[in-house]
């Protein structure tokens, strides 16, 4: 009975923490004018989730989480936007290619190119799913992060695919049950994704640049 109560308590605490992170994500996305705020806010969510997974909650209340989130948002203001819009641009190219293939008659080559583009789209989704976790764990530029994500997918395809399935399942749940998205938002897939990759042992110990790490947890 005590174990069951403890399990319910942990689930409740986790749900509350994810809700707080989602509300902070909304506030700091708006603070950045949405366009400049959404990617740093998402990176800040991953920074808090990362510290929780690596170092534990340590009884930190809402004020401590808010201060940690604010510091991480400021640190990630430029790097997260660079990485985020680079990935968004690549997705734009893929979607434009799909539009062109759908509206252009390429004869016998059309189905082949469509199949190749589908495979490429799935592969890029798998890469995109691991990228936010890697960006929170490594202080690197967009090119090195993309390279690291591709190498991870190539070296550990089952793990990377499993992570993508986890993220995709959450997105599908948000679509089927719209009420979940306003409550958990980015925080739930971030927590599940980091827990998946961190629990696998594929991520080494603290490798974030000292200055970034210190600012994020100050």
TIRO-2110 file (N, C-alpha, C; in Angstrom, 1 decimal):
// TIRO-2110
0.8, -1.2, 0.0, N, 1, A
0.0, 0.0, 0.0, CA, 1, A
0.9, 1.2, 0.0, C, 1, A
1.9, 1.2, 0.9, N, 2, A
2.8, 2.4, 0.9, CA, 2, A
3.5, 2.6, -0.4, C, 2, A
3.9, 1.5, -1.1, N, 3, A
4.5, 1.6, -2.4, CA, 3, A
3.6, 2.2, -3.4, C, 3, A
2.3, 1.9, -3.4, N, 4, A
1.3, 2.4, -4.3, CA, 4, A
1.1, 3.9, -4.0, C, 4, A
1.1, 4.3, -2.8, N, 5, A
0.9, 5.7, -2.4, CA, 5, A
2.1, 6.5, -2.9, C, 5, A
3.3, 5.9, -2.7, N, 6, A
4.5, 6.6, -3.1, CA, 6, A
4.6, 6.8, -4.6, C, 6, A
4.1, 5.7, -5.3, N, 7, A
4.1, 5.8, -6.8, CA, 7, A
3.2, 6.9, -7.2, C, 7, A
2.0, 7.0, -6.6, N, 8, A
1.0, 8.1, -7.0, CA, 8, A
1.6, 9.4, -6.7, C, 8, A
2.3, 9.5, -5.5, N, 9, A
2.9, 10.8, -5.2, CA, 9, A
4.0, 11.3, -6.2, C, 9, A
4.8, 10.3, -6.6, N, 10, A
5.8, 10.6, -7.6, CA, 10, A
5.2, 11.1, -8.9, C, 10, A
4.2, 10.4, -9.3, N, 11, A
3.5, 10.7, -10.6, CA, 11, A
2.9, 12.1, -10.5, C, 11, A
2.2, 12.4, -9.3, N, 12, A
1.6, 13.7, -9.1, CA, 12, A
2.7, 14.8, -9.1, C, 12, A
3.8, 14.6, -8.4, N, 13, A
4.9, 15.6, -8.4, CA, 13, A
5.5, 15.8, -9.8, C, 13, A
5.6, 14.7, -10.6, N, 14, A
6.1, 14.8, -12.0, CA, 14, A
5.1, 15.6, -12.8, C, 14, A
3.8, 15.3, -12.7, N, 15, A
2.8, 16.0, -13.5, CA, 15, A
2.8, 17.5, -13.1, C, 15, A
3.0, 17.9, -11.9, N, 16, A
3.0, 19.3, -11.4, CA, 16, A
4.2, 19.9, -12.0, C, 16, A
5.4, 19.3, -12.0, N, 17, A
6.6, 19.8, -12.5, CA, 17, A
6.5, 20.1, -14.0, C, 17, A
6.0, 19.1, -14.7, N, 18, A
5.8, 19.3, -16.1, CA, 18, A
4.8, 20.5, -16.5, C, 18, A
3.8, 20.6, -15.6, N, 19, A
2.9, 21.7, -15.8, CA, 19, A
3.6, 23.1, -15.6, C, 19, A
4.4, 23.1, -14.5, N, 20, A
5.1, 24.4, -14.2, CA, 20, A
6.1, 24.7, -15.4, C, 20, A
6.8, 23.7, -15.9, N, 21, A
7.7, 23.9, -17.0, CA, 21, A
6.9, 24.4, -18.3, C, 21, A
5.8, 23.8, -18.5, N, 22, A
5.0, 24.2, -19.7, CA, 22, A
4.5, 25.7, -19.5, C, 22, A
4.1, 26.1, -18.3, N, 23, A
3.7, 27.5, -18.1, CA, 23, A
4.9, 28.4, -18.3, C, 23, A
6.0, 28.0, -17.8, N, 24, A
7.3, 28.8, -18.0, CA, 24, A
7.6, 28.9, -19.5, C, 24, A
7.4, 27.8, -20.2, N, 25, A
7.7, 27.8, -21.6, CA, 25, A
6.8, 28.8, -22.3, C, 25, A
5.5, 28.8, -22.0, N, 26, A
4.6, 29.8, -22.6, CA, 26, A
5.0, 31.2, -22.3, C, 26, A
5.3, 31.5, -21.0, N, 27, A
5.7, 32.9, -20.6, CA, 27, A
6.9, 33.4, -21.3, C, 27, A
7.9, 32.5, -21.4, N, 28, A
9.2, 33.0, -22.0, CA, 28, A
9.2, 32.9, -23.5, C, 28, A
8.3, 32.1, -24.1, N, 29, A
8.1, 32.2, -25.5, CA, 29, A
7.5, 33.5, -25.9, C, 29, A
6.5, 33.9, -25.1, N, 30, A
5.9, 35.2, -25.3, CA, 30, A
6.9, 36.4, -25.1, C, 30, A
7.7, 36.2, -24.0, N, 31, A
8.7, 37.2, -23.7, CA, 31, A
9.6, 37.5, -24.9, C, 31, A
9.9, 36.4, -25.6, N, 32, A
10.8, 36.6, -26.8, CA, 32, A
10.1, 36.9, -28.0, C, 32, A
8.8, 37.3, -27.9, N, 33, A
8.1, 37.7, -29.1, CA, 33, A
7.7, 36.5, -30.0, C, 33, A
7.6, 35.3, -29.4, N, 34, A
7.3, 34.1, -30.0, CA, 34, A
8.4, 33.7, -31.0, C, 34, A
8.7, 34.5, -32.0, N, 35, A
9.7, 34.2, -33.0, CA, 35, A
11.1, 34.0, -32.4, C, 35, A
11.5, 34.8, -31.5, N, 36, A
12.8, 34.7, -30.9, CA, 36, A
12.7, 34.0, -29.5, C, 36, A
11.5, 33.6, -29.1, N, 37, A
11.4, 33.0, -27.8, CA, 37, A
11.1, 31.6, -27.7, C, 37, A
10.5, 31.0, -28.8, N, 38, A
10.0, 29.6, -28.7, CA, 38, A
11.2, 28.6, -28.6, C, 38, A
12.3, 28.8, -29.4, N, 39, A
13.4, 27.9, -29.3, CA, 39, A
14.2, 28.0, -28.1, C, 39, A
14.5, 29.2, -27.6, N, 40, A
15.2, 29.3, -26.3, CA, 40, A
14.3, 28.7, -25.1, C, 40, A
13.0, 28.9, -25.2, N, 41, A
12.2, 28.4, -24.1, CA, 41, A
12.2, 26.9, -24.2, C, 41, A
12.1, 26.3, -25.4, N, 42, A
12.2, 24.8, -25.5, CA, 42, A
13.5, 24.3, -25.0, C, 42, A
14.6, 25.0, -25.3, N, 43, A
15.9, 24.6, -24.8, CA, 43, A
16.0, 24.7, -23.3, C, 43, A
15.4, 25.7, -22.7, N, 44, A
15.4, 25.9, -21.3, CA, 44, A
14.6, 24.7, -20.6, C, 44, A
13.5, 24.3, -21.2, N, 45, A
12.8, 23.1, -20.7, CA, 45, A
13.7, 21.9, -20.7, C, 45, A
14.4, 21.7, -21.7, N, 46, A
15.4, 20.5, -21.8, CA, 46, A
16.5, 20.7, -20.8, C, 46, A
16.9, 21.9, -20.5, N, 47, A
18.0, 22.2, -19.5, CA, 47, A
17.5, 21.8, -18.1, C, 47, A
16.3, 22.1, -17.8, N, 48, A
15.8, 21.8, -16.5, CA, 48, A
15.6, 20.3, -16.4, C, 48, A
15.0, 19.7, -17.4, N, 49, A
14.8, 18.2, -17.4, CA, 49, A
16.1, 17.5, -17.3, C, 49, A
17.1, 18.0, -18.0, N, 50, A
18.4, 17.4, -18.0, CA, 50, A
19.0, 17.4, -16.5, C, 50, A
18.9, 18.5, -15.9, N, 51, A
19.4, 18.6, -14.5, CA, 51, A
18.6, 17.7, -13.6, C, 51, A
17.3, 17.6, -13.7, N, 52, A
16.5, 16.7, -12.9, CA, 52, A
17.0, 15.3, -13.1, C, 52, A
17.2, 14.9, -14.4, N, 53, A
17.6, 13.5, -14.6, CA, 53, A
19.0, 13.2, -14.1, C, 53, A
19.9, 14.1, -14.2, N, 54, A
21.3, 13.9, -13.8, CA, 54, A
21.5, 14.1, -12.3, C, 54, A
20.9, 15.1, -11.7, N, 55, A
21.2, 15.4, -10.3, CA, 55, A
20.0, 15.3, -9.4, C, 55, A
18.8, 15.0, -9.9, N, 56, A
17.7, 14.8, -9.0, CA, 56, A
17.0, 16.2, -8.8, C, 56, A
15.8, 16.1, -8.2, N, 57, A
15.0, 17.3, -8.0, CA, 57, A
15.6, 18.1, -6.8, C, 57, A
16.1, 17.4, -5.8, N, 58, A
16.7, 18.0, -4.6, CA, 58, A
15.7, 19.0, -3.9, C, 58, A
14.4, 18.7, -3.9, N, 59, A
13.5, 19.5, -3.2, CA, 59, A
13.4, 21.0, -3.8, C, 59, A
13.8, 21.2, -5.0, N, 60, A
13.7, 22.5, -5.6, CA, 60, A
12.2, 22.9, -5.9, C, 60, A
11.8, 24.0, -5.4, N, 61, A
10.5, 24.5, -5.5, CA, 61, A
10.3, 25.3, -6.8, C, 61, A
9.1, 25.9, -7.0, N, 62, A
8.8, 26.6, -8.2, CA, 62, A
9.8, 27.8, -8.4, C, 62, A
10.1, 28.5, -7.3, N, 63, A
11.0, 29.6, -7.5, CA, 63, A
12.4, 29.2, -8.0, C, 63, A
12.9, 28.2, -7.5, N, 64, A
14.2, 27.7, -8.0, CA, 64, A
14.1, 27.3, -9.4, C, 64, A
13.1, 26.6, -9.8, N, 65, A
12.9, 26.1, -11.2, CA, 65, A
12.7, 27.3, -12.1, C, 65, A
12.0, 28.3, -11.6, N, 66, A
11.8, 29.5, -12.5, CA, 66, A
13.1, 30.3, -12.7, C, 66, A
13.9, 30.4, -11.6, N, 67, A
15.2, 31.0, -11.8, CA, 67, A
16.2, 30.2, -12.7, C, 67, A
16.1, 28.9, -12.6, N, 68, A
16.9, 28.0, -13.4, CA, 68, A
16.5, 28.2, -14.9, C, 68, A
15.2, 28.2, -15.1, N, 69, A
14.6, 28.3, -16.4, CA, 69, A
15.0, 29.7, -17.1, C, 69, A
14.9, 30.7, -16.3, N, 70, A
15.2, 32.1, -16.8, CA, 70, A
16.7, 32.1, -17.2, C, 70, A
17.6, 31.6, -16.4, N, 71, A
19.0, 31.6, -16.7, CA, 71, A
19.3, 30.8, -17.9, C, 71, A
18.7, 29.6, -18.1, N, 72, A
18.9, 28.8, -19.3, CA, 72, A
18.4, 29.5, -20.5, C, 72, A
17.2, 30.2, -20.4, N, 73, A
16.7, 30.8, -21.6, CA, 73, A
17.6, 31.9, -22.1, C, 73, A
18.2, 32.7, -21.1, N, 74, A
19.1, 33.7, -21.6, CA, 74, A
20.4, 33.2, -22.2, C, 74, A
20.9, 32.1, -21.6, N, 75, A
22.1, 31.4, -22.2, CA, 75, A
21.8, 30.9, -23.6, C, 75, A
20.6, 30.4, -23.8, N, 76, A
20.2, 29.7, -25.1, CA, 76, A
19.6, 30.6, -26.1, C, 76, A
19.5, 31.9, -25.8, N, 77, A
18.8, 32.8, -26.7, CA, 77, A
19.3, 32.8, -28.1, C, 77, A
20.6, 32.9, -28.3, N, 78, A
21.2, 32.9, -29.6, CA, 78, A
21.4, 31.4, -30.1, C, 78, A
22.1, 30.5, -29.3, N, 79, A
22.3, 29.2, -29.8, CA, 79, A
21.1, 28.4, -30.2, C, 79, A
20.1, 28.5, -29.4, N, 80, A
18.8, 27.7, -29.6, CA, 80, A
18.1, 28.2, -30.9, C, 80, A
18.1, 29.5, -31.1, N, 81, A
17.5, 30.1, -32.3, CA, 81, A
18.3, 29.7, -33.6, C, 81, A
19.6, 29.7, -33.5, N, 82, A
20.4, 29.3, -34.6, CA, 82, A
20.1, 27.8, -35.0, C, 82, A
20.2, 26.9, -34.0, N, 83, A
19.9, 25.5, -34.2, CA, 83, A
18.4, 25.3, -34.7, C, 83, A
17.5, 25.9, -34.0, N, 84, A
16.1, 25.7, -34.3, CA, 84, A
15.7, 26.2, -35.7, C, 84, A
16.2, 27.3, -36.1, N, 85, A
15.8, 27.8, -37.4, CA, 85, A
16.6, 27.1, -38.5, C, 85, A
17.7, 26.6, -38.2, N, 86, A
18.5, 25.7, -39.2, CA, 86, A
17.7, 24.5, -39.4, C, 86, A
17.2, 23.8, -38.4, N, 87, A
16.4, 22.6, -38.5, CA, 87, A
15.1, 22.9, -39.2, C, 87, A
14.4, 24.0, -38.8, N, 88, A
13.2, 24.4, -39.4, CA, 88, A
13.4, 24.7, -40.9, C, 88, A
14.5, 25.3, -41.3, N, 89, A
14.8, 25.5, -42.7, CA, 89, A
14.9, 24.2, -43.5, C, 89, A
15.6, 23.2, -42.9, N, 90, A
15.7, 21.9, -43.5, CA, 90, A
14.3, 21.2, -43.7, C, 90, A
13.5, 21.3, -42.7, N, 91, A
12.1, 20.8, -42.8, CA, 91, A
11.4, 21.5, -43.9, C, 91, A
11.6, 22.8, -44.0, N, 92, A
10.9, 23.5, -45.1, CA, 92, A
11.3, 23.0, -46.5, C, 92, A
12.6, 22.7, -46.6, N, 93, A
13.1, 22.1, -47.9, CA, 93, A
12.4, 20.8, -48.2, C, 93, A
12.4, 19.9, -47.2, N, 94, A
11.7, 18.6, -47.3, CA, 94, A
10.3, 18.8, -47.7, C, 94, A
9.6, 19.6, -47.0, N, 95, A
8.1, 19.8, -47.3, CA, 95, A
7.9, 20.4, -48.7, C, 95, A
8.8, 21.3, -49.1, N, 96, A
8.7, 21.9, -50.4, CA, 96, A
8.9, 20.8, -51.5, C, 96, A
9.9, 20.0, -51.3, N, 97, A
10.2, 18.9, -52.2, CA, 97, A
9.0, 18.0, -52.3, C, 97, A
8.3, 17.7, -51.2, N, 98, A
7.1, 16.8, -51.3, CA, 98, A
6.0, 17.5, -52.1, C, 98, A
5.9, 18.8, -51.9, N, 99, A
4.9, 19.6, -52.7, CA, 99, A
5.2, 19.5, -54.2, C, 99, A
6.5, 19.7, -54.5, N, 100, A
6.9, 19.7, -55.9, CA, 100, A
6.6, 18.3, -56.5, C, 100, A
7.0, 17.2, -55.8, N, 101, A
6.7, 15.9, -56.3, CA, 101, A
5.2, 15.6, -56.5, C, 101, A
4.4, 16.1, -55.6, N, 102, A
3.0, 15.9, -55.6, CA, 102, A
2.3, 16.6, -56.8, C, 102, A
2.9, 17.7, -57.3, N, 103, A
2.3, 18.5, -58.3, CA, 103, A
3.0, 18.4, -59.6, C, 103, A
4.1, 17.6, -59.7, N, 104, A
4.8, 17.5, -61.0, CA, 104, A
4.8, 16.1, -61.5, C, 104, A
4.5, 16.0, -62.8, N, 105, A
4.6, 14.6, -63.4, CA, 105, A
6.0, 14.3, -63.8, C, 105, A
6.6, 13.4, -63.1, N, 106, A
8.0, 13.0, -63.4, CA, 106, A
8.0, 11.6, -64.0, C, 106, A
6.9, 11.1, -64.4, N, 107, A
6.8, 9.8, -65.1, CA, 107, A
7.2, 8.6, -64.2, C, 107, A
8.0, 7.7, -64.7, N, 108, A
8.3, 6.5, -63.9, CA, 108, A
9.2, 6.8, -62.7, C, 108, A
9.9, 8.0, -62.8, N, 109, A
10.8, 8.3, -61.7, CA, 109, A
10.1, 8.9, -60.5, C, 109, A
8.8, 9.3, -60.7, N, 110, A
8.1, 10.0, -59.6, CA, 110, A
7.9, 9.1, -58.4, C, 110, A
7.4, 7.8, -58.5, N, 111, A
7.2, 7.0, -57.3, CA, 111, A
8.6, 6.7, -56.6, C, 111, A
9.6, 6.5, -57.4, N, 112, A
10.9, 6.2, -56.8, CA, 112, A
11.4, 7.4, -56.0, C, 112, A
11.3, 8.6, -56.6, N, 113, A
11.7, 9.8, -55.8, CA, 113, A
10.8, 10.0, -54.6, C, 113, A
9.5, 9.8, -54.8, N, 114, A
8.6, 9.9, -53.6, CA, 114, A
9.0, 9.0, -52.5, C, 114, A
9.3, 7.7, -52.8, N, 115, A
9.8, 6.8, -51.8, CA, 115, A
11.0, 7.2, -51.1, C, 115, A
12.0, 7.7, -51.9, N, 116, A
13.3, 8.1, -51.3, CA, 116, A
13.0, 9.3, -50.4, C, 116, A
12.2, 10.2, -50.8, N, 117, A
11.9, 11.4, -50.0, CA, 117, A
11.2, 11.0, -48.7, C, 117, A
10.3, 10.0, -48.8, N, 118, A
9.6, 9.5, -47.6, CA, 118, A
10.6, 8.9, -46.6, C, 118, A
11.6, 8.1, -47.1, N, 119, A
12.6, 7.6, -46.2, CA, 119, A
13.4, 8.7, -45.6, C, 119, A
13.8, 9.7, -46.4, N, 120, A
14.6, 10.8, -45.9, CA, 120, A
13.8, 11.6, -44.9, C, 120, A
12.5, 11.8, -45.1, N, 121, A
11.7, 12.5, -44.1, CA, 121, A
11.6, 11.8, -42.8, C, 121, A
11.4, 10.4, -42.8, N, 122, A
11.4, 9.6, -41.6, CA, 122, A
12.8, 9.7, -40.9, C, 122, A
13.8, 9.6, -41.7, N, 123, A
15.2, 9.6, -41.1, CA, 123, A
15.4, 11.0, -40.4, C, 123, A
15.0, 12.0, -41.1, N, 124, A
15.2, 13.4, -40.5, CA, 124, A
14.3, 13.6, -39.3, C, 124, A
13.2, 13.0, -39.2, N, 125, A
12.4, 13.1, -38.0, CA, 125, A
13.1, 12.4, -36.8, C, 125, A
13.7, 11.2, -37.1, N, 126, A
14.4, 10.5, -36.1, CA, 126, A
15.6, 11.4, -35.6, C, 126, A
16.3, 12.0, -36.5, N, 127, A
17.4, 12.9, -36.2, CA, 127, A
16.9, 14.1, -35.4, C, 127, A
15.8, 14.7, -35.8, N, 128, A
15.2, 15.9, -35.1, CA, 128, A
14.8, 15.5, -33.7, C, 128, A
14.3, 14.3, -33.5, N, 129, A
13.8, 13.9, -32.2, CA, 129, A
14.9, 13.8, -31.2, C, 129, A
16.2, 13.4, -31.6, N, 130, A
17.3, 13.3, -30.6, CA, 130, A
18.0, 14.7, -30.5, C, 130, A
17.8, 15.6, -31.5, N, 131, A
18.6, 16.8, -31.5, CA, 131, A
18.4, 17.7, -30.3, C, 131, A
17.2, 17.9, -29.8, N, 132, A
17.0, 18.8, -28.6, CA, 132, A
17.7, 18.3, -27.4, C, 132, A
17.7, 16.9, -27.2, N, 133, A
18.4, 16.3, -26.0, CA, 133, A
19.9, 16.6, -26.2, C, 133, A
20.5, 16.3, -27.4, N, 134, A
21.9, 16.5, -27.6, CA, 134, A
22.3, 18.0, -27.4, C, 134, A
21.4, 18.9, -27.9, N, 135, A
21.7, 20.3, -27.7, CA, 135, A
21.7, 20.8, -26.3, C, 135, A
20.9, 20.1, -25.4, N, 136, A
20.9, 20.4, -24.0, CA, 136, A
22.1, 19.8, -23.3, C, 136, A
22.7, 18.8, -23.9, N, 137, A
23.8, 18.1, -23.3, CA, 137, A
25.2, 18.5, -23.7, C, 137, A
25.3, 19.1, -25.0, N, 138, A
26.5, 19.5, -25.5, CA, 138, A
26.5, 20.9, -25.9, C, 138, A
27.5, 21.7, -25.6, N, 139, A
27.6, 23.1, -26.0, CA, 139, A
28.3, 23.2, -27.3, C, 139, A
27.6, 23.0, -28.4, N, 140, A
28.1, 22.9, -29.7, CA, 140, A
27.3, 23.7, -30.7, C, 140, A
27.8, 24.1, -31.8, N, 141, A
27.1, 24.8, -32.8, CA, 141, A
26.2, 23.9, -33.6, C, 141, A
25.3, 24.5, -34.5, N, 142, A
24.3, 23.7, -35.2, CA, 142, A
24.9, 22.6, -36.1, C, 142, A
26.0, 22.9, -36.8, N, 143, A
26.6, 21.9, -37.7, CA, 143, A
27.1, 20.7, -36.9, C, 143, A
27.8, 20.9, -35.8, N, 144, A
28.3, 19.8, -35.0, CA, 144, A
27.2, 19.0, -34.3, C, 144, A
26.2, 19.7, -33.9, N, 145, A
25.0, 19.1, -33.3, CA, 145, A
24.3, 18.2, -34.3, C, 145, A
24.1, 18.7, -35.5, N, 146, A
23.5, 17.9, -36.5, CA, 146, A
24.3, 16.7, -36.8, C, 146, A
25.6, 16.9, -36.9, N, 147, A
26.5, 15.8, -37.2, CA, 147, A
26.5, 14.7, -36.1, C, 147, A
26.5, 15.2, -34.8, N, 148, A
26.4, 14.3, -33.7, CA, 148, A
25.1, 13.5, -33.7, C, 148, A
24.0, 14.2, -34.1, N, 149, A
22.7, 13.5, -34.1, CA, 149, A
22.6, 12.5, -35.2, C, 149, A
23.2, 12.8, -36.4, N, 150, A
23.3, 11.8, -37.4, CA, 150, A
24.1, 10.6, -37.0, C, 150, A
25.2, 10.8, -36.4, N, 151, A
26.1, 9.8, -36.0, CA, 151, A
25.4, 8.9, -34.9, C, 151, A
24.7, 9.5, -34.0, N, 152, A
23.9, 8.7, -33.0, CA, 152, A
22.9, 7.8, -33.7, C, 152, A
22.2, 8.4, -34.6, N, 153, A
21.2, 7.6, -35.3, CA, 153, A
21.8, 6.5, -36.1, C, 153, A
23.0, 6.7, -36.7, N, 154, A
23.6, 5.7, -37.5, CA, 154, A
24.2, 4.6, -36.6, C, 154, A
24.8, 5.0, -35.4, N, 155, A
25.4, 4.1, -34.5, CA, 155, A
24.4, 3.3, -33.6, C, 155, A
23.3, 4.0, -33.2, N, 156, A
22.3, 3.3, -32.4, CA, 156, A
20.9, 3.5, -33.0, C, 156, A
20.7, 2.9, -34.1, N, 157, A
19.4, 3.1, -34.8, CA, 157, A
18.2, 2.7, -34.0, C, 157, A
18.3, 1.5, -33.3, N, 158, A
17.2, 1.1, -32.5, CA, 158, A
16.8, 2.0, -31.4, C, 158, A
17.8, 2.5, -30.7, N, 159, A
17.6, 3.5, -29.7, CA, 159, A
17.0, 4.8, -30.2, C, 159, A
17.6, 5.3, -31.3, N, 160, A
17.1, 6.5, -31.9, CA, 160, A
15.7, 6.4, -32.4, C, 160, A
15.4, 5.2, -33.1, N, 161, A
14.0, 5.0, -33.5, CA, 161, A
13.0, 4.9, -32.4, C, 161, A
13.5, 4.2, -31.3, N, 162, A
12.6, 4.1, -30.1, CA, 162, A
12.3, 5.5, -29.5, C, 162, A
13.3, 6.4, -29.5, N, 163, A
13.1, 7.7, -29.0, CA, 163, A
12.2, 8.5, -29.9, C, 163, A
12.3, 8.3, -31.2, N, 164, A
11.4, 9.0, -32.2, CA, 164, A
10.0, 8.5, -32.0, C, 164, A
9.8, 7.2, -31.7, N, 165, A
8.5, 6.6, -31.5, CA, 165, A
7.9, 7.2, -30.2, C, 165, A
8.7, 7.4, -29.2, N, 166, A
8.2, 8.0, -27.9, CA, 166, A
7.7, 9.4, -28.2, C, 166, A
8.5, 10.2, -28.9, N, 167, A
8.1, 11.6, -29.2, CA, 167, A
6.9, 11.6, -30.1, C, 167, A
6.9, 10.7, -31.1, N, 168, A
5.8, 10.7, -32.0, CA, 168, A
4.5, 10.3, -31.3, C, 168, A
4.6, 9.3, -30.4, N, 169, A
3.4, 8.9, -29.6, CA, 169, A
2.8, 10.0, -28.8, C, 169, A
3.7, 10.8, -28.2, N, 170, A
3.2, 12.0, -27.5, CA, 170, A
2.5, 13.0, -28.4, C, 170, A
3.1, 13.2, -29.6, N, 171, A
2.4, 14.1, -30.5, CA, 171, A
1.1, 13.6, -31.0, C, 171, A
1.0, 12.3, -31.2, N, 172, A
-0.3, 11.7, -31.6, CA, 172, A
-1.3, 11.8, -30.5, C, 172, A
-0.8, 11.6, -29.3, N, 173, A
-1.7, 11.7, -28.1, CA, 173, A
-2.3, 13.2, -28.0, C, 173, A
-1.4, 14.1, -28.3, N, 174, A
-1.8, 15.5, -28.3, CA, 174, A
-2.9, 15.8, -29.4, C, 174, A
-2.7, 15.1, -30.5, N, 175, A
-3.7, 15.3, -31.6, CA, 175, A
-5.0, 14.7, -31.3, C, 175, A
-5.0, 13.5, -30.7, N, 176, A
-6.2, 12.7, -30.4, CA, 176, A
-6.9, 13.3, -29.1, C, 176, A
-6.1, 13.8, -28.2, N, 177, A
-6.6, 14.4, -26.9, CA, 177, A
-6.1, 15.8, -26.8, C, 177, A
-6.7, 16.8, -27.5, N, 178, A
-6.2, 18.1, -27.5, CA, 178, A
-6.0, 18.8, -26.2, C, 178, A
-6.7, 18.3, -25.2, N, 179, A
-6.6, 18.9, -23.9, CA, 179, A
-5.2, 18.6, -23.2, C, 179, A
-4.5, 17.6, -23.7, N, 180, A
-3.2, 17.3, -23.1, CA, 180, A
-2.1, 18.4, -23.4, C, 180, A
-2.2, 18.9, -24.7, N, 181, A
-1.2, 19.8, -25.1, CA, 181, A
-1.1, 21.1, -24.3, C, 181, A
-2.3, 21.7, -24.0, N, 182, A
-2.2, 22.9, -23.1, CA, 182, A
-1.7, 22.7, -21.7, C, 182, A
-1.7, 21.4, -21.3, N, 183, A
-1.2, 21.1, -19.9, CA, 183, A
0.2, 20.8, -19.8, C, 183, A
0.7, 20.0, -20.8, N, 184, A
2.1, 19.5, -20.7, CA, 184, A
3.0, 20.1, -21.8, C, 184, A
2.4, 20.4, -23.0, N, 185, A
3.2, 21.0, -24.1, CA, 185, A
4.5, 20.3, -24.4, C, 185, A
5.6, 21.1, -24.5, N, 186, A
6.9, 20.6, -24.8, CA, 186, A
7.5, 19.8, -23.7, C, 186, A
7.1, 20.1, -22.4, N, 187, A
7.7, 19.5, -21.3, CA, 187, A
7.6, 18.0, -21.2, C, 187, A
6.5, 17.4, -21.6, N, 188, A
6.3, 15.9, -21.6, CA, 188, A
7.2, 15.2, -22.6, C, 188, A
7.2, 15.6, -23.9, N, 189, A
8.1, 14.9, -24.8, CA, 189, A
9.5, 15.1, -24.4, C, 189, A
9.9, 16.3, -23.9, N, 190, A
11.3, 16.6, -23.5, CA, 190, A
11.7, 15.6, -22.4, C, 190, A
10.8, 15.5, -21.4, N, 191, A
11.1, 14.6, -20.2, CA, 191, A
11.3, 13.1, -20.7, C, 191, A
10.3, 12.7, -21.5, N, 192, A
10.4, 11.3, -22.0, CA, 192, A
11.6, 11.1, -22.9, C, 192, A
11.9, 12.0, -23.8, N, 193, A
13.0, 11.8, -24.7, CA, 193, A
14.3, 11.8, -23.9, C, 193, A
14.5, 12.8, -23.0, N, 194, A
15.8, 12.8, -22.2, CA, 194, A
15.9, 11.5, -21.4, C, 194, A
14.8, 11.1, -20.8, N, 195, A
14.8, 9.9, -19.9, CA, 195, A
15.2, 8.7, -20.8, C, 195, A
14.7, 8.6, -22.0, N, 196, A
15.0, 7.5, -22.9, CA, 196, A
16.5, 7.4, -23.2, C, 196, A
17.0, 8.6, -23.6, N, 197, A
18.4, 8.6, -24.1, CA, 197, A
19.4, 8.5, -22.9, C, 197, A
19.0, 9.2, -21.8, N, 198, A
19.9, 9.2, -20.6, CA, 198, A
19.9, 7.8, -20.0, C, 198, A
18.7, 7.2, -19.9, N, 199, A
18.6, 5.9, -19.3, CA, 199, A
19.3, 4.8, -20.1, C, 199, A
19.5, 5.0, -21.4, N, 200, A
20.2, 4.0, -22.2, CA, 200, A
21.7, 4.0, -22.0, C, 200, A
22.2, 5.1, -21.4, N, 201, A
23.7, 5.2, -21.1, CA, 201, A
24.4, 5.7, -22.3, C, 201, A
23.7, 6.1, -23.4, N, 202, A
24.4, 6.6, -24.6, CA, 202, A
25.0, 8.0, -24.4, C, 202, A
24.5, 8.8, -23.4, N, 203, A
25.0, 10.1, -23.1, CA, 203, A
26.0, 10.0, -22.0, C, 203, A
27.2, 10.6, -22.2, N, 204, A
28.2, 10.6, -21.1, CA, 204, A
27.8, 11.5, -19.9, C, 204, A
28.6, 11.6, -18.9, N, 205, A
28.4, 12.5, -17.8, CA, 205, A
28.4, 13.9, -18.2, C, 205, A
28.4, 14.8, -17.2, N, 206, A
28.3, 16.2, -17.5, CA, 206, A
29.3, 16.7, -18.5, C, 206, A
28.9, 17.1, -19.7, N, 207, A
29.9, 17.5, -20.7, CA, 207, A
29.5, 18.9, -21.2, C, 207, A
28.5, 19.5, -20.6, N, 208, A
28.1, 20.9, -21.0, CA, 208, A
29.2, 21.8, -20.6, C, 208, A
29.4, 22.9, -21.4, N, 209, A
30.5, 23.8, -21.1, CA, 209, A
30.3, 24.4, -19.7, C, 209, A
31.3, 24.5, -18.9, N, 210, A
31.2, 25.0, -17.5, CA, 210, A
30.4, 26.3, -17.4, C, 210, A
30.7, 27.2, -18.3, N, 211, A
30.0, 28.5, -18.2, CA, 211, A
28.5, 28.4, -18.4, C, 211, A
28.2, 27.6, -19.4, N, 212, A
26.8, 27.4, -19.7, CA, 212, A
26.1, 26.7, -18.5, C, 212, A
26.7, 25.6, -18.1, N, 213, A
26.1, 24.8, -17.0, CA, 213, A
25.9, 25.7, -15.7, C, 213, A
26.9, 26.5, -15.4, N, 214, A
26.9, 27.3, -14.2, CA, 214, A
25.7, 28.3, -14.3, C, 214, A
25.6, 28.9, -15.5, N, 215, A
24.5, 29.9, -15.6, CA, 215, A
23.2, 29.3, -15.6, C, 215, A
23.0, 28.1, -16.1, N, 216, A
21.7, 27.4, -16.1, CA, 216, A
21.3, 27.0, -14.8, C, 216, A
22.2, 26.7, -13.8, N, 217, A
21.8, 26.2, -12.5, CA, 217, A
22.0, 27.2, -11.4, C, 217, A
22.5, 28.4, -11.7, N, 218, A
22.8, 29.4, -10.7, CA, 218, A
21.5, 29.7, -9.9, C, 218, A
END
